Amino acid sequence: MALWETPKTDWYGFTNSNGDYEGDRFNSTDYNRIKNNIQYLRDMAVEMYDEFNIEALEDKGTADYPYADEINTIEANLESVASHTFNKDYGKAIIFSDNAAFIDFNELNRIESATLDLYKQLTNQHEGRRMLTFMFGSREVF
């Protein structure tokens, strides 16, 4: 099972008066965190819901940079987890393409806030499950 890492939900950015971008920059560490958190959510969900799959993605090294199709896969994987669990709408995913505008801070906030919300809901549901206690011979079983 992938490990959960607290999402970054305070992405920011803007274009200054010279037309230069200022703000957070998306990198391989961010990509790996988001990808692994979605895998963690999927693994947690299948303990309580029907089995479903998400598309596997490889980790990125510090010299690697995610491609548009990998960001689209992250979006699809998040949608899959959401639709197979609480069927909650986390907003419209943007479809990215090569050599076009790349993911921005607004989209990153939407994705990471959605993963955090799903994590809280799935954790609450998992911890709140009732367990049937019964006696098996002279021993209590959970």
C-alpha positions in Angstrom: 0.0 0.0 0.0 1.3 3.5 -0.9 1.9 5.8 2.0 -0.3 8.9 2.6 1.5 12.2 2.5 -0.3 15.4 3.5 -1.4 17.2 0.4 -0.4 20.8 -0.4 -3.7 22.7 -0.6 -2.3 26.3 -0.6 -0.8 26.5 -4.1 -0.6 30.1 -5.4 0.7 32.0 -8.3 0.3 35.1 -10.3 1.8 37.0 -13.2 3.6 40.2 -12.2 3.6 43.5 -14.0 6.5 42.3 -16.2 4.5 39.3 -17.4 6.6 36.8 -15.4 5.1 34.0 -13.3 5.6 34.2 -9.6 4.5 31.6 -7.2 4.7 27.8 -6.5 6.3 25.6 -9.1 5.1 22.0 -9.7 7.9 19.4 -9.6 8.5 15.7 -9.5 8.1 15.6 -5.7 4.6 17.1 -6.0 3.7 14.7 -8.8 4.8 11.7 -6.8 2.9 12.9 -3.7 -0.3 13.3 -5.7 0.1 10.1 -7.6 0.8 8.1 -4.5 -2.0 9.7 -2.5 -4.5 8.7 -5.1 -3.1 5.1 -5.1 -3.4 5.2 -1.2 -7.1 6.3 -1.6 -7.8 3.5 -4.1 -6.2 0.9 -1.8 -8.2 2.2 1.2 -11.5 2.3 -0.9 -11.3 -1.3 -2.1 -11.3 -2.5 1.6 -14.8 -1.1 1.9 -16.1 -0.9 -1.7 -16.2 -3.1 -4.8 -12.8 -3.7 -6.5 -11.8 -1.2 -9.1 -8.6 -0.3 -10.8 -6.8 2.9 -11.6 -4.1 3.3 -14.2 -0.6 2.8 -12.8 2.0 5.6 -13.1 5.7 5.5 -12.5 7.5 7.7 -9.9 9.4 10.6 -11.2 13.0 11.4 -10.2 14.3 14.9 -9.5 15.4 15.3 -13.1 12.1 14.1 -14.6 9.1 16.2 -15.4 5.5 14.9 -15.8 4.0 14.9 -19.2 0.5 16.1 -20.1 -0.8 12.6 -20.5 0.4 11.7 -17.0 -1.4 14.7 -15.5 -4.6 13.6 -17.4 -4.1 10.1 -15.9 -3.9 11.6 -12.4 -7.2 13.4 -13.1 -8.8 10.2 -14.4 -7.6 8.2 -11.4 -8.9 10.8 -9.0 -12.3 10.8 -10.8 -12.3 7.0 -10.6 -11.7 6.9 -6.8 -14.4 9.6 -6.3 -17.0 7.8 -8.5 -16.4 4.4 -6.9 -16.7 5.7 -3.4 -18.9 8.7 -2.5 -19.7 9.6 -6.1 -18.8 13.2 -5.3 -18.1 15.8 -7.9 -14.8 17.6 -7.4 -15.1 19.9 -10.4 -14.4 19.6 -14.1 -11.0 18.2 -14.9 -8.9 20.1 -17.5 -7.5 18.0 -20.3 -3.9 18.8 -20.9 -2.0 18.3 -24.2 1.6 18.4 -25.2 3.2 21.8 -25.9 0.2 23.7 -24.5 -0.7 25.3 -21.1 0.4 23.1 -18.2 -1.3 22.5 -14.9 -1.6 25.6 -12.8 -2.0 26.4 -9.1 -5.8 26.5 -9.3 -6.0 23.0 -10.7 -3.4 21.7 -8.2 -5.5 23.1 -5.4 -8.6 21.4 -6.8 -6.8 18.0 -7.1 -5.0 18.1 -3.8 -8.1 19.4 -1.9 -10.2 16.6 -3.4 -7.6 14.0 -2.3 -7.6 15.4 1.2 -11.4 15.4 1.3 -11.6 11.8 0.1 -8.9 10.8 2.6 -10.9 12.3 5.5 -14.1 10.7 4.4 -12.6 7.3 3.7 -10.7 7.4 7.0 -13.8 8.3 9.0 -15.7 5.6 7.2 -13.0 3.0 7.8 -12.6 3.9 11.5 -16.3 4.1 12.0 -17.1 0.6 10.7 -19.0 -1.5 13.2 -17.4 -4.8 13.9 -19.6 -7.7 14.9 -18.3 -9.2 18.1 -19.2 -12.8 18.8 -18.1 -15.7 21.0 -16.2 -18.5 19.4 -16.0 -21.2 22.0 -14.7 -19.4 25.1 -12.9 -16.7 23.2 -14.2 -13.3 22.0 -13.6 -12.7 18.3 -13.7 -9.5 16.4 
